[in-house]
């Protein structure tokens, strides 16, 4: 079975991990600040905080922005559950903004309309979490304008999108947002096994992210209440967590990062071959906005209107193609239906879900595998 995604681990990656294992530090060593700096430099952000995974990064991003009981956080329904759960962890409420039918990202028009209503109702969101679905950035310039008008913060869930670009900048530069989060799960663009990162240009958010990452504890006298009692002394000033990355993971991340361009280039080659092969075939390939260069975490096709997605999915799996579906709309998860969300609430996300299939897409995919996927899709779509 050709998987829908998988990691690409080189000898240099293995060597980097082995070197850490033989060194003095397994947890908090020099690879972590080196990896943080390398990602910040690469993305043109001022600060980067390495975290145990993107779920933890989203959680501490919400905490750093002061999300708590009584607040509302909005995200898109077409995402992994973690984009919404992070707000619930903080005791806040979650609501969703429907997606754009072309990009499958949060719709700016739907956001604008929902903000107008929320302002009248006195229930404006504290934070909005756009998700750069499949690696393609949301329309961040428009979102920034709305954030300035309606006074909310923005966390970009860029779990799919390291290596992507928006307008003339790298995703992660936080030019239009408060915090950007990356995931380094093995199916994502680069991997540290488990791992994530939160980037920001705001020095006080950086401090708060670091506090929440590690128990709310600090050795920085500037953050202490009263004086330090000596070199051994630390203070807990917030209720934080243990969301630290290990030095082993950071070393892997550093070597993976050196191949980020190569990985994205290979993904673009594969997408270009898919695009060309599917011309005239009755499926809808993913649309790419001219404002963006996608990192292409996913290649989601839509089955032709009115055709049987389940039949096509099963036929592709039977042909050895490890297709998948991203995503079952979060508001329809049983846990979220408890809050009163129901079918019909976000029709674009539901329509998209009913028709989508994610084709295999990963940097180490061979040309032969790409051809097998193309042949199977063309056969099944015409059959
Ligand atoms: C993978 C993913 C996450 C969670 O990432 P982890 O590193 O596995 O915690 C969050 N949001 C989206 C959109 C993702 O795809």
Boltz pocket constraint, residues with backbone or C-beta under 6 A from the ligand:
constraints:
  - pocket:
      binder: B
      contacts: [[A, 52], [A, 53], [A, 54], [A, 55], [A, 56], [A, 79], [A, 80], [A, 82], [A, 83], [A, 131], [A, 157], [A, 159], [A, 160], [A, 182], [A, 183], [A, 184], [A, 185], [A, 194], [A, 195], [A, 196]]
      max_distance: 6.0
